[in-house]
Amino acid sequence: FVNLARNWFVVCLVALTTCGCTASPGRKVYIESGCARCHGGGLSGTQIGPSLQDLRQNWGKDQLLKFLKSPNRYKKQNERLQRIAARFRVPMPAFSMDDSSRGRLADYLLEQSK
């Protein structure tokens, strides 16, 4: 399953880089950090990660930035996130990224949210 997800990610990355599309800076962070592997290219979720399409219903930018910096620590303080995490086998990883990249990612996720 991991190989299938990795292959899917490579296909998506190649498609994005060869189609002449210009991705927003936040979308670029989303793709390069591997978020699409679990949350889907359209943020609609997969079997291993929840949808991110409705983030604005529960998140502000400051909250999202804190979560992205330390997902497991933030989840321990939030029952809603614990319930969501219980539905998926793969825990949300902590990604190494600078504050600027994290900010671009948060902006992108909130902009795409319904």
C-alpha positions in Angstrom: 0.0 0.0 0.0 2.9 2.4 0.8 4.4 1.8 -2.6 1.1 2.5 -4.3 0.7 5.8 -2.4 4.3 6.7 -3.2 3.8 5.9 -6.9 0.6 7.9 -6.9 2.4 10.9 -5.3 5.1 10.7 -8.0 2.5 10.6 -10.8 0.8 13.7 -9.3 4.0 15.6 -8.9 5.1 14.8 -12.5 1.7 15.9 -13.8 1.9 19.2 -11.9 5.4 19.9 -13.0 4.8 19.1 -16.7 1.4 20.4 -17.4 2.4 24.1 -17.4 0.3 24.7 -14.4 1.4 27.3 -11.9 0.7 26.2 -8.4 0.3 28.7 -5.6 3.2 28.8 -3.1 1.0 27.1 -0.5 -0.1 24.4 -3.0 3.6 23.8 -3.8 4.3 23.2 -0.1 1.3 20.9 0.1 2.5 18.8 -2.7 6.2 18.8 -1.9 5.6 18.0 1.8 3.6 15.0 0.8 0.3 16.1 2.2 -1.6 14.9 -0.9 -0.5 11.3 -0.2 -2.9 11.2 2.8 -5.3 14.0 2.2 -5.7 13.8 -1.6 -4.7 16.1 -4.4 -8.0 17.9 -4.0 -8.0 17.9 -0.2 -11.0 15.5 -0.3 -9.2 12.9 1.9 -8.2 9.3 1.4 -8.4 6.0 3.3 -5.4 7.1 5.3 -6.1 10.8 5.9 -9.2 13.0 6.5 -10.6 15.6 4.1 -9.3 19.1 4.5 -12.0 20.7 2.5 -13.9 22.2 5.5 -11.1 23.5 7.6 -12.5 27.0 8.1 -15.4 25.5 10.1 -13.0 24.6 12.9 -9.7 26.4 12.4 -8.3 29.9 12.4 -4.9 30.5 11.0 -3.2 30.7 14.4 -4.7 27.4 15.5 -3.7 25.7 12.2 -0.1 27.0 12.4 0.2 25.6 16.0 -1.2 22.2 14.8 1.0 22.0 11.8 4.1 22.7 13.9 3.3 19.9 16.4 0.3 17.8 15.4 0.5 15.2 18.1 0.9 17.7 20.9 -2.0 19.7 19.6 -4.2 16.6 19.2 -3.7 15.6 22.8 -5.5 18.8 23.9 -8.4 18.4 21.4 -11.1 15.7 21.7 -12.4 16.4 18.2 -9.0 15.8 16.7 -8.6 12.6 18.7 -11.9 11.3 17.3 -10.8 12.1 13.8 -7.4 10.5 14.3 -9.0 7.3 15.7 -10.6 6.7 12.2 -7.2 6.5 10.4 -4.4 4.0 10.8 -1.6 6.5 10.0 -0.9 9.3 12.5 -0.4 12.9 11.3 3.4 13.3 11.0 5.3 16.3 12.2 6.9 17.8 9.2 10.1 19.8 9.3 9.4 23.1 7.6 10.2 26.7 8.3 7.6 29.1 9.6 7.3 30.8 6.2 6.4 27.5 4.5 4.1 26.5 7.3 2.3 29.9 6.8 2.0 29.4 3.1 0.5 26.0 3.7 -2.0 27.2 6.2 -3.0 30.1 3.9 -3.5 27.6 1.1 -5.5 25.2 3.2 -7.8 27.9 4.5 -8.3 29.5 1.1 -9.3 26.1 -0.4 -11.7 25.4 2.5 -15.5 25.6 1.9 
